[in-house]
Each structure stands twice: as structure tokens, then as C-alpha cells.
Amino acid sequence: MKKVAKVLGLVLAASMVTAAAVACNQGDELQIGKEFVAASSQLDALTKLDKGEADVAVIDSVMAGYYTATGDYADKMQMVDGLVLAEESYGIAAKKGNQAFMSKINEALIALRTTEYATITEEYNLTASAALTESTTNPYADATDNSWEEVKSSGTIVIGYTVFAPIAYEEAGALTGYDIELARAVVAYLNTTYTLNLEVDFLLIDWNTKEAKLEDGTIDLVWNGMTITPDREEGMCISVPYLYNKQVAVILKTDASKYTSKDSMKDAIMTAESGSAGETVIVGEQEE
């Protein structure tokens, strides 16, 4: 059965995440727009757009396609036609050095490519974005660190996520979404293949804390439509790419003739999730 968007509940659920105040960057030279308003999540960026707190939201195309095609925002918002601000791939992250553990995640993804991976990708209408191919190989196949043994001993894999449909959201009171279902399929594969009884727990996190939560062991994986970047590859152990994505601009339909290109947004108030690829598109790479 095809997954059908039910975003009304998602908007209500995400409102809890938006309680914290966010700052505006004014006066700094931006790559796009005159001002940047940080959002606490990608859904919060759309909420700010809806409330008139921003003119343009930069979010993942996977999410933009979902929200502009269904639910309350379908009549209000649209992507700027033909404007791709960045192209990227999603990966799954473990703590730096946990190559043996990530080797098993890669192994499962590759093994499930033509079965559960293909089925789940089709269910969420993401087949065109599938990144796994028959030539995908496991770069950590020969890893010998102790991380996989530690996971087996713990009996649980804790996955950090944010509300980010169609990647992760609640439907009828239950957590679901593309990454949620794919993670469950991967853990099921590992249990069957290695005669284990691993459980999977999903922990809602602040996206800006993902690296810290991996480091301190609060979570074992970040599995939430995470863009692979050189900095993240340096600081984390990241899986093979499993989904392609783009950064796109979402606007109100009433502004369709106003915002048609990056140049036309020079006086726009921009918003994106703090710490996201969308923020990088707007503000550029920041010095540490």
C-alpha cells in the first residue's frame, strides 16, 4: 500500500520542537537573501514561511515534495520551479572509529537492495532517489574494531531522529517514515543473519546535538536523512550513500512570480534548519 501523507498531525507534533527561540543573522554576508532566520527543524522552517516570519525556506527536496503535494501546505506552498541549490547524498552515521558496526549496516543495505530496500523506497515514492546499485560495495568490509561486538552485547541499537516527513513522522500515534522502516528492516536482517535478538529504539533529538550524542553514547546511529559532507566524514563513521537529495527553495504560492531564482531572493528573509545543509546553502561554510 502506498504511503499517503497525513501532515496535519505532523504539524502539531513538530510544534513542540519549535518552542525554543531561534536567532536571526543580520548584517552578515549571505550566499542567498538579506537575512537568515534559524529554524529548529525543517518543518519549523515551513512553519516560519507559513507565518510570514520568512520569505523562502531551503529544505530537502525529499521533504519539500512531500509537504507541497499533500496536506495543508499543498494549497499554500510550492518549490521554486527548476531551482536546485545543491545536490547531495544521505548517509547513516555512527561514532568515529565504529567501522565494524557500520560494516554490518552497509552489509544489510547492500543485501536488501532488491528486496526490502526496493519495496520501502517504492512505498515512499522515492525510487528515483535510490542511491544503492549493484555496484555498491562495503568500504568497511574488513574492519576489525570492537564496535560490532559492543552492539551485540548491548542488545539494542539506539537511533537518533528528528520529525522530518517522509523520513520520520507519526501516523495514527505510531512512528513511521522511510528511514524508520528501513532501519527496522536492516535490524531484522542483522537478527536473522547473525542469530541475534537486537532491539531498535528511536530517540527524538535536537539536530544540532547529533555529534555530541554519538560521542557520549546516547545514540548509536544518526539515521535521519543526513547529508554526507566532508566535515561529517571526518568526524563520524558514515555508511554508503543510500538516497539522493537536493536542496530546494520553498515559497508561498502567492510569491511564485516574485521568487524565481537565487538573484530574485537577494532581499528575501531566508530560513532553514539550524545545522542543516539548507543553512550551509544560505550562509555558506562557517569558520570554526
Backbone torsions as a table, in degrees:
resi	resn	phi	psi	omega
1	MET	NA	130.0	-179.9
2	LYS	-65.5	140.9	175.8
3	LYS	-74.5	127.4	-179.6
4	VAL	-109.4	134.0	-176.4
5	ALA	-67.0	134.0	173.3
6	LYS	-131.7	79.4	-166.8
7	VAL	-86.3	-12.6	-177.2
8	LEU	-58.0	-45.3	178.1
9	GLY	-67.0	-31.0	-179.7
10	LEU	-65.9	-39.5	179.8
11	VAL	-62.8	-42.1	179.8
12	LEU	-66.4	-41.1	-178.8
13	ALA	-64.8	-41.1	-176.6
14	ALA	-73.1	-18.6	-178.9
15	SER	-61.8	-25.5	177.9
16	MET	-68.0	-29.9	-176.8
17	VAL	-76.7	-19.3	-172.9
18	THR	-93.1	8.7	-175.1
19	ALA	-65.6	-34.0	-177.7
20	ALA	-70.0	143.3	178.3
21	ALA	-71.0	146.8	177.9
22	VAL	-122.3	151.6	-173.5
23	ALA	-95.8	156.6	174.7
24	CYS	-105.8	132.0	173.3
25	ASN	-93.9	111.7	-179.6
26	GLN	-120.5	145.3	176.2
27	GLY	88.9	-27.6	177.4
28	ASP	-71.5	148.6	178.8
29	GLU	-76.0	121.6	-178.6
30	LEU	-102.7	158.9	174.2
31	GLN	-74.0	-33.1	178.5
32	ILE	-139.6	135.3	173.7
33	GLY	84.4	175.5	-179.1
34	LYS	-103.5	-16.2	-176.0
35	GLU	-153.3	143.7	178.5
36	PHE	-117.5	127.7	175.9
37	VAL	-111.0	116.1	-178.3
38	ALA	-73.4	138.4	176.4
39	ALA	-111.6	152.8	-178.1
40	SER	-81.5	-13.3	177.0
41	SER	-161.1	170.0	177.4
42	GLN	-66.7	-35.6	176.8
43	LEU	-66.7	-36.6	175.9
44	ASP	-62.6	-34.1	176.9
45	ALA	-62.3	-40.9	177.0
46	LEU	-68.7	-35.1	176.9
47	THR	-63.3	-41.7	177.9
48	LYS	-63.9	-38.6	176.6
49	LEU	-63.5	-43.7	-178.8
50	ASP	-64.6	-35.1	-177.8
51	LYS	-84.7	-4.3	-178.8
52	GLY	82.6	12.9	178.6
53	GLU	-81.9	-12.1	177.4
54	ALA	-148.9	157.7	180.0
55	ASP	-97.2	-31.6	-176.0
56	VAL	-139.4	131.6	174.8
57	ALA	-109.3	131.1	176.4
58	VAL	-105.5	115.7	-176.9
59	ILE	-140.1	176.7	178.8
60	ASP	-68.8	140.3	178.7
61	SER	-62.2	-32.6	177.9
62	VAL	-57.8	-44.0	-179.8
63	MET	-77.8	-40.9	-178.2
64	ALA	-59.5	-42.6	179.1
65	GLY	-61.9	-37.2	-179.6
66	TYR	-67.0	-52.0	-172.8
67	TYR	-76.8	-28.4	179.6
68	THR	-85.7	-5.5	179.9
69	ALA	-104.1	-15.9	-172.5
70	THR	-141.3	162.2	170.9
71	GLY	69.2	-161.5	-174.2
72	ASP	-59.7	-36.9	-174.5
73	TYR	-78.9	-11.6	-178.3
74	ALA	-61.0	-34.4	-179.4
75	ASP	-88.5	-8.5	-173.4
76	LYS	-109.9	-31.9	-168.6
77	MET	-127.9	158.5	176.0
78	GLN	-152.8	158.6	171.8
79	MET	-79.1	148.1	173.9
80	VAL	-68.9	118.1	-171.9
81	ASP	-59.5	125.9	173.4
82	GLY	77.0	2.3	-177.2
83	LEU	-98.9	109.5	175.4
84	VAL	-109.9	117.8	-175.0
85	LEU	-89.0	-24.4	176.8
86	ALA	-166.6	151.0	174.4
87	GLU	-117.5	142.3	-172.1
88	GLU	-157.8	178.2	176.7
89	SER	-129.5	148.7	175.3
90	TYR	-90.5	144.4	173.7
91	GLY	-140.1	166.7	177.9
92	ILE	-105.2	136.4	-174.9
93	ALA	-116.2	137.6	169.5
94	ALA	-118.5	173.7	177.1
95	LYS	-59.8	142.5	178.5
96	LYS	-54.7	132.6	-179.3
97	GLY	96.2	-13.8	-178.7
98	ASN	-85.6	59.1	-174.3
99	GLN	-73.8	-34.7	179.9
100	ALA	-65.8	-39.8	176.1
101	PHE	-64.4	-47.6	-179.8
102	MET	-65.5	-29.6	176.2
103	SER	-58.6	-39.0	179.9
104	LYS	-70.9	-36.2	175.9
105	ILE	-63.6	-46.1	177.5
106	ASN	-60.6	-44.9	179.7
107	GLU	-56.1	-45.5	-178.7
108	ALA	-65.0	-45.4	179.6
109	LEU	-58.4	-46.1	-178.9
110	ILE	-65.2	-41.8	-179.0
111	ALA	-66.6	-31.2	-176.5
112	LEU	-92.3	4.0	-171.3
113	ARG	-54.1	-43.8	-175.8
114	THR	-95.0	-0.4	-178.6
115	THR	-117.5	-103.3	-175.5
116	GLU	-60.4	-40.9	179.1
117	TYR	-59.2	-47.4	179.9
118	ALA	-63.9	-40.2	-178.6
119	THR	-66.1	-47.4	-179.2
120	ILE	-65.8	-40.3	179.2
121	THR	-62.5	-38.9	177.7
122	GLU	-69.7	-40.0	-179.4
123	GLU	-57.9	-34.8	-178.5
124	TYR	-98.4	16.5	176.5
125	ASN	55.5	39.4	-177.9
126	LEU	-116.9	16.7	-177.2
127	THR	-56.9	-38.0	180.0
128	ALA	-67.0	-17.2	-179.4
129	SER	-100.7	2.5	-177.9
130	ALA	-62.7	130.6	-177.7
131	ALA	-104.4	-19.2	178.9
132	LEU	-75.0	133.7	178.1
133	THR	-133.3	174.7	179.8
134	GLU	-67.4	-15.6	178.6
135	SER	-94.0	-1.5	178.5
136	THR	-65.3	129.0	179.4
137	THR	-120.1	162.5	-176.5
138	ASN	-95.7	107.4	-177.1
139	PRO	-69.8	-15.2	-178.2
140	TYR	-108.9	20.9	-175.0
141	ALA	-57.8	-29.4	-177.1
142	ASP	-102.0	14.7	-177.9
143	ALA	-64.4	141.9	-176.0
144	THR	-127.0	9.7	178.3
145	ASP	-68.3	174.4	-171.4
146	ASN	-91.9	6.7	-171.1
147	SER	-65.2	-36.8	179.3
148	TRP	-68.5	-39.4	177.4
149	GLU	-63.1	-37.8	178.6
150	GLU	-65.5	-39.4	177.8
151	VAL	-64.0	-45.6	179.6
152	LYS	-60.6	-39.8	-179.2
153	SER	-67.8	-36.0	-178.6
154	SER	-71.1	-33.3	178.7
155	GLY	81.9	-2.4	-176.7
156	THR	-141.0	139.3	171.6
157	ILE	-110.3	118.0	-179.6
158	VAL	-97.6	123.1	-175.9
159	ILE	-112.6	125.0	177.0
160	GLY	-85.5	136.3	-179.0
161	TYR	-146.2	164.7	169.1
162	THR	-126.3	163.6	177.7
163	VAL	-72.0	117.7	-166.7
164	PHE	-162.8	75.7	-178.9
165	ALA	-70.9	142.8	4.2
166	PRO	-89.5	16.0	-177.2
167	ILE	-75.4	-46.4	-179.9
168	ALA	-154.1	124.0	-179.6
169	TYR	-163.6	171.3	178.1
170	GLU	-102.4	137.5	176.7
171	GLU	-134.9	121.7	-177.7
172	ALA	54.3	37.8	176.1
173	GLY	81.2	2.3	-178.5
174	ALA	-117.8	142.8	178.9
175	LEU	-75.1	129.5	178.4
176	THR	-148.7	-169.9	-178.7
177	GLY	127.7	165.9	-175.9
178	TYR	-57.3	-54.2	-177.6
179	ASP	-68.2	-34.1	179.5
180	ILE	-63.0	-48.0	-178.8
181	GLU	-69.5	-35.5	178.2
182	LEU	-67.3	-40.4	177.5
183	ALA	-61.5	-42.2	178.8
184	ARG	-63.0	-39.1	179.0
185	ALA	-66.6	-39.2	178.9
186	VAL	-64.9	-44.5	179.0
187	VAL	-65.0	-38.6	176.9
188	ALA	-61.6	-40.6	177.4
189	TYR	-61.7	-46.4	-178.7
190	LEU	-63.4	-39.4	178.4
191	ASN	-63.4	-43.7	-178.9
192	THR	-69.6	-44.7	-174.8
193	THR	-69.3	-37.2	-174.5
194	TYR	-112.3	15.7	177.6
195	THR	50.0	57.6	-178.9
196	LEU	-118.1	175.3	175.4
197	ASN	-134.4	47.4	-179.7
198	LEU	-66.4	139.6	172.5
199	GLU	-103.4	157.3	176.6
200	VAL	-121.6	127.3	176.8
201	ASP	-114.7	138.1	178.7
202	PHE	-109.1	125.9	-176.6
203	LEU	-117.3	121.1	177.5
204	LEU	-70.8	126.3	-176.2
205	ILE	-126.4	163.3	165.7
206	ASP	-80.9	126.0	-173.9
207	TRP	-56.9	-33.5	-179.0
208	ASN	-69.8	-11.9	-177.9
209	THR	-103.0	5.9	-171.8
210	LYS	-60.1	-42.9	-179.9
211	GLU	-64.3	-43.4	-179.6
212	ALA	-63.9	-39.1	-178.6
213	LYS	-70.6	-31.3	172.3
214	LEU	-66.6	-45.5	-176.5
215	GLU	-63.0	-41.8	-175.7
216	ASP	-88.8	1.0	175.1
217	GLY	84.1	7.3	177.0
218	THR	-62.5	-39.1	175.4
219	ILE	-126.2	156.0	177.9
220	ASP	-96.8	-28.4	-177.7
221	LEU	-142.4	146.3	163.3
222	VAL	-101.0	114.8	-176.5
223	TRP	-134.9	87.0	-168.7
224	ASN	-162.8	52.2	179.9
225	GLY	58.3	45.6	-177.2
226	MET	-86.0	123.8	178.4
227	THR	-69.8	132.9	175.6
228	ILE	-79.1	123.3	176.9
229	THR	-130.6	160.1	177.4
230	PRO	-57.3	-41.4	179.0
231	ASP	-62.1	-41.9	180.0
232	ARG	-70.1	-35.3	176.5
233	GLU	-65.7	-29.8	177.8
234	GLU	-73.7	-36.3	-173.0
235	GLY	-100.5	-8.8	-178.2
236	MET	-135.0	170.8	170.3
237	CYS	-103.7	114.4	-169.2
238	ILE	-114.8	143.5	-178.4
239	SER	-70.4	176.2	168.2
240	VAL	-63.9	150.2	175.8
241	PRO	-61.1	135.8	-178.9
242	TYR	-120.6	-11.7	180.0
243	LEU	-153.4	138.4	174.5
244	TYR	-90.3	151.5	-178.6
245	ASN	-150.0	163.7	174.1
246	LYS	-132.4	154.2	169.1
247	GLN	-93.5	125.7	-176.6
248	VAL	-129.6	161.8	178.8
249	ALA	-99.9	129.1	176.7
250	VAL	-110.9	133.7	-178.1
251	ILE	-133.3	166.8	170.6
252	LEU	-70.8	143.6	-179.9
253	LYS	-60.3	-28.8	178.6
254	THR	-68.3	-15.1	179.0
255	ASP	-103.3	16.0	-173.8
256	ALA	-59.8	-35.4	179.9
257	SER	-85.9	-14.5	-177.7
258	LYS	-85.3	-43.3	-177.1
259	TYR	-112.5	103.5	-176.6
260	THR	-125.0	-8.1	-176.9
261	SER	-159.1	171.6	176.0
262	LYS	-61.0	-41.9	-178.8
263	ASP	-61.6	-36.0	-178.5
264	SER	-71.4	-10.5	-178.9
265	MET	-98.3	11.5	-173.4
266	LYS	-61.6	-26.8	178.9
267	ASP	-106.8	15.0	-176.3
268	ALA	-88.6	149.8	169.4
269	ILE	-86.7	120.2	-174.5
270	MET	-102.1	150.9	174.5
271	THR	-141.2	150.3	175.9
272	ALA	-162.9	163.1	177.1
273	GLU	-63.9	132.2	177.7
274	SER	-59.7	129.3	179.1
275	GLY	83.9	5.3	-176.4
276	SER	-95.2	170.0	174.2
277	ALA	-63.1	-30.7	177.5
278	GLY	-63.1	-40.5	177.0
279	GLU	-63.0	-41.7	179.2
280	THR	-60.9	-39.3	178.1
281	VAL	-59.9	-38.0	-176.2
282	ILE	-81.2	-48.7	-172.8
283	VAL	-98.5	-13.1	-177.0
284	GLY	84.5	177.1	177.8
285	GLU	-70.3	133.4	-177.6
286	GLN	-103.4	145.5	176.6
287	GLU	-70.7	142.3	176.3
288	GLU	-71.1	NA	NA
